[in-house]
Amino acid sequence: MGRKLAQMYRRYAEVDAAKISPLYERLALALSESDAALHAIETAPARKRHPALILAALHNLALTGQAPSLTAAYAAVATDAGLPLAASVDAAVVAAVEALVGMTDAVVSVVAQRKVRGNATGNHALLYPAIAEVARRVGASSVGLVDVGSAPGFNLNVDRAGISHGNGQSLGDPSSPVQVSASIVGDRPVPTQVMPEVVARIGVDLEPIDTTNADEARWLRACLPPDQPERITRLEGELELAATAPPLLVRGEAVEVLSDALARVPADALPVVITTWALSDLSLESRLRFLQRLDEAATERPVAWVSVEGVGVAPAIPTFGDRHASGHSIIGLAVFGHSTLRAEAVGRCWLRGQMLAWLGSD
């Protein structure tokens, strides 16, 4: 078992961590080479030994102050982030290994109750123009947002973020604590109309995260490497926005609770359902049932759906003839009403929304 675990951590260091965090690259490698550390990790349940989870649990120890030496070492790493071969990284690696070996029970207690929460930020640069566009097409003066499958619900504050596109266009609030950008591919401009008033913010997830809960917010922080200050700053901004406009959280499978969530949108507002890479884990049958739920909810008023999904994942959304698994995602707009459906692909995006090509019709 120890050998397989060492290989897992070595591979994580060389393949996964190498892309995102110099600290985690070196720390995962150090853990793979430490018999004491591997023994400590083996005391956790087998399904809870993944490097990303163990590293997040160690970061959590630092954030709570339970391991003062690690807290100080990680703070130094954050200060030195971006400096080549910073000595603080070596010190943080030593402190983290010592914390794992010396506080094994505390680490195991955390991983037993948690799972890694990755990409916990809103997809504002993609969603703002798409939501504003679909509201314009319906003629809606207000919208109620229903975010499906994004546990923290940060997408629900899309109207309150500041957005800049690579072609010089800007949207949203330039004074927002959340400032995001996306490069524009091609010469087609992104729609610049202002999003209507958001009168409801509803998050739907099997395990929604209440970001107003201090423990939950801290765990989101713990899931980010401490040597990634830009990502940490972005998360802090998202948490700040969420604290001032907490969403209504609905727990359950999307297909089962979607109707209830939509019913909570005020009658005079356009319900806009959002999915961002949320449908790929569902079977085709479940995705079709999801579509059916949207149609059923549109008997007395239109219901809109803004999707950002892999090619061919979102039912009824055209794909520009693109191939499956082609490395990009399709931005789709759909409007349901009186047993009718108008669905259109309006763009492509790459790198989780860092690059965007708007292709929608006028």
PyMOL commands that set and color helices and strands:
alter all, ss='L'
color gray80, all
select helices_A, chain A and resi 2-20+22-32+35-42+46-48+51-64+68-80+87-102+104-113+124-138+154-160+214-222+229-244+254-263+284-296+351-353
alter helices_A, ss='H'
color red, helices_A
select strands_A, chain A and resi 142-148+162-165+170-172+179-184+197-205+248-251+270-276+303-310+329-337+340-350+355-358
alter strands_A, ss='S'
color yellow, strands_A
deselect
rebuild
show_as cartoon
